[in-house]
Amino acid sequence: MSTAVITPIRPALSSRQAAMRPSPVVPPRPAVSSKQPSGRLRLTRRGRVVFTSLAAAPLVAVAAWLGVNALPAVATSSASSVVFEYATIESGQSLWQLATSVAPDADPRDVIADLMRLNQLDTSTVSPGQRIAIPAQYSGN
């Protein structure tokens, strides 16, 4: 293995000689950056999200307010003129049996769906003595 020795080109100066040697002159730097500021505002991704949210919040609030108050409900004191025929459920009777007796020519599933919608029933279960309104399209039978 060989060892390389690097010798300095200039001889080392003593501390006294180094103190007497003049230092290189460095021009002073300007205190203000030499870059011209651009007129454009630079935002990070988070800044853009916050700015967009702040800009969109009033628009969303106005849209929600208009959606709620756009078409107010009108209540009248007059009674509804729609009259329904009613069927009373007997012991052991189901909506399927009621549907086939009310509309024998129609599909019982469609009739049951109309009966449930009109009477606001959550399930097809009925109890004896319950009055069920018959839709107008099936009441003529």
C-alpha positions, 0 to 999 in steps of 0.5 A, a space after each residue: 500500500 502506498 501513501 500519498 503526501 500532498 505538500 502545500 504550494 505555498 509555505 505556511 505563514 506564521 500568525 504574524 505574517 498572516 495578520 499583515 497580509 491584506 484580505 481580499 476586498 469583497 463588494 458590499 451586498 445590497 440590503 434589498 433583494 435584487 429580485 423584482 417582486 412579482 404582482 402575483 400572490 403565491 398560495 400553498 395548496 392549503 391556502 388555496 383550499 382555505 381561500 376557496 372554502 371562504 369564498 364558497 361558504 356565503 354562496 352555499 349559505 345563500 343557496 341553502 336559505 333560498 332552497 328552504 324559503 323558495 316555495 313556502 307551503 300554503 295552508 288553506 282552511 278549506 277541506 279536501 274534496 277527495 272522498 275515499 271508499 273504505 274497507 274494514 279488515 276482517 279477522 284473518 284477512 290480508 292485504 293480498 285478499 283485500 287487493 284481489 277482492 277490490 281489483 280482481 283484474 289488476 295485479 295484486 302487487 300493484 294494488 297492495 303498493 297503492 293501498 300501502 302508499 295511500 294509507 301510509 303503511 310501513 308494512 303489509 301487516 293489517 289488524 282486524 277492524 282496521 279501516 283501509 282507504 281504497 284508491 279512487 282507481 279501484 273504488 268503482 269495482 
